[in-house]
Amino acid sequence: MSETRAPRTRVRATDSKHRLFTASMELIGLRGHHAVSVDEIAKAAGVSKGTVYYNFGSKSELIAELFSYGVAILFERLEKGVNDPDPVKGLELMVSESLEFIAEYPSFAQLWISEQWQSQSEWAPALKVMRHEVIFLVHQILTRISENKSQAAAAPSLDLDTLATAIFGATLILGRDRLVFHPERSVQDCVGAVMAFTAALR
């Protein structure tokens, strides 16, 4: 992943936008996005239906914007790890924050997983960009871990793009699996499992 990316544009976290995000994710989590109407989303968020249409145009555009908003929340949390001077601890923090995010917004993670690998998803272009942005952050910190390895014990040549993708996928799936099937698993246990992917770099 050699190209550079501009910093992600921050989504302004207005109260109404956060209420729309929360209401949408709760309703979609219960019944799926096809069965939820703009009327229901607006009512649950405490805003008018006209306000939703004025700002977003359609339910599809609303959900696309809420995807972006949700990832913006995640990015703010990931920055804690990106900025850590120790890249190993930074990556552990990124994974931990991601798992906590999934626990806090389970319906968002569920929707992301269900739509992520559907080629016919109406949000496929936006999801592709989001995926690349998250993987790019992971790739950056993996590069720092690799560069910190002493020359005397140089790590074997690894495809960091593939490793970053593996970490992204494992964290997303493991976070949902923990909520649905294994609530007894601690976040730290899950972090340790994901970090095992990086053993060859350390």
WOBELUR-V316950 format. One line per field, one symbol per residue. ss: DSSP state (~ for helix, > for strand, _ for the rest). A space follows every 10 residues. Layout:
ss->???
//
This chain:
ss->__________ ____~~~~~~ ~~~~~~~~~~ ~_~~~__~~~ ~~~~~___~~ ~~~~~~__~~ ~~~~~~~~~~ ~~~~~~~~~~ ~~____~~~~ ~~~~~~~~~~ ~~~~_~~~~~ ~~~~~~____ ___~~~~~~~ ~~~~~~~~~~ ~~~~~~~~__ ~~~______~ ~~~~~~~~~~ ~~~~~~~~~~ ______~~~~ ~~~~~~~~~~ ~_
//
